[in-house]
Amino acid sequence: MVSAETARSVVGIIGNVISIGLFLSPVPTFYRIIKNKAVEDYSPFPYIATVLNCMLWIFYGLPIVHEHSVLVVTTNSVGLVLELIYLAIFYNYAAGQKNGRKKVVIGLAIEVVFVAVVVVVTMLTLHSHERRSMMVGIIADFFNILMYISPLTVMKQVITTKSVKYMPFYLSLTNHLNGCIWTSYALIKFDIFVLVSNSIGAVAGAAQLILYIRYQSSSSSSNTS
């Protein structure tokens, strides 16, 4: 019989693969940006939100905060590197978008300062794994939820324009799968902080997929007309 720890490790590894797939899902979008040499109407906020999310979960998964969470650290480390690459590309081609570059610079600067404050306060004021896990977990959960719902602005655009042009399908799909697998991971060996945000992410991803299916035909018709 497979132990809970083994099952959790297997699910965690699968979660790493899916999460990396999630982090790689914007590649077609950025290929288009590079090809057209313009960011068009794409927003940097989902990628800025993901950078903050990755930094917080890396800190949460470190042994000094939450023990036995190396799989949380590995996936978010890969994600952090990829998101910074995306934002560098966005910045390079954002000259034609009003305040596009300013949004990237200010957003990242605020996030670095915020994470530094969280790290300093946690390490200086909390001296047990339980308290550190609770503080960082609550903060990471909050911003993980923001990352999952950050496409809401794009969803509004889809409904308004009846076009899924700016809501990539694979990003929505991997968002949903990522939320599902990490929800399972959290349930095997109960981790409330991983559970809450990722269960919301699974629902948010499902909503995006439903919206994509609803308006895909409209987008295809407008593209062929």
JOWO-V686212 format. One line per field, one symbol per residue. ss: DSSP state (a for helix, b for strand, c for the rest). burial: I if it has 16 or more other C-alpha atoms within 10 Angstrom, else O. Layout:
ss: ???
burial: ???
This chain:
ss: cccaaaaaaaaaaaaaaaaaaaaaccaaaaaaaaaaccccccccaaaaaaaaaaaaaaaaaccccccccaaaaaaaaaaaaaaaaaaaaaaacccccccaaaaaaaaaaaaaaaaaaaaaaaaaacccaaaaaaaaaaaaaaaaaaaaaccaaaaaaaaaacccccccaaaaaaaaaaaaaaaaaaaacccaaaaaaaaaaaaaaaaaaaaaaaaaaaaaaaaac
burial: OOOOOOOIIOIIIIIIOIIIIIIIIIOOIIOOIOOOIIIOOIIIIIIIIIIIIIIIIIIIIIOOIIOOIOIIIIIIIIIIOIIIOIIOIIIIIIOOOOOIIOIIOOIIOOIOOOIOOIOOOIOOOOOOOOOIIIIIIIIIIOIIIIIIIIIIOIIOIIOOOIIIIIIIIIIIIIIIIIIIIIIIIIOOOOOOIIIIIIIIIIIIIIOIIOIIOIIIOOIOOOOOO
